[in-house]
Amino acid sequence: MPLIIVVADDDLAIRLFVTEYLEMYGYSAIAAEDGQEALELVEAYRPHLLVTDIMMPRMDGYELVRQVRQRPEFRQLPVILLTERRSTEERIRGYELGCDLYLPKPFEINELGAIIRNLLHRKIDQSDSLIRNQESTKSTTLLDTTKTVLKECKLSKREQEVLDLIPHGFSNAEIGDRLHLSSRTIEKYVSSLLRKTTTSNRTELVRFAMEQHLVE
């Protein structure tokens, strides 16, 4: 099953940029547009790592990290802060609250990827080869695994409606227009579909859905 990473940022472009990169490398990335939503996703999905911006509506990244660290089950959760704030005082505050790494914006996506892999190495205490295998899992092996999962999971009516549109190459916004839902809501349904089918990205999800005759 893919490792789960929650990505919180109020900038849609950054959310998509980071989540698509992570999915390309085999992770299951779940996006949130503010700290409150991110906290709810952390509690619901119990991710393996959290990437969050600082300046966000409703709840900023500092408060998010503080609340995450208050929960015993998340005290060891790796946390990366992405922010335009560069002062020493800001970094110190982040570390004192419990973040594992403070990465200023703009950042190199490959550097972020390396940091994530390093933190996950330490979290799950596995060898480099096991992590590389997780990132490069062959889709055929993944599909064999998800066949068993399919028997145990049921798709809601709305999830099926979203799944029916994904093979057409529609964006979240385009799917939302057709179903009269917001793009953010579609993001949640797509994340739920990936989780239920244990697929890592849309390409694998479509392939799985077609092979299992979930879509026409």
Buried (B, 14 or more C-beta within 10 A) or exposed (E): EBBBBBBBBBBBEBBBBBBEBBBBBBBBBBBBBBBBBBBEBBBEBEBBBBBBBBBBEBBBBBBBBBBBBEEEEBEEBBBBBBBEBEEEEBBEBBBEBBBBBBBEBEBEEEEBBEBBBBBBBEBEEEEEEEBEBBBEBEBEEBBEEBEEBBEEBEBEEBBBBBBBBBBEEBEBEBBBBBBEBEBBBBBBBBBBBBBBBBBBBBEBBBBBBEEEEBBE
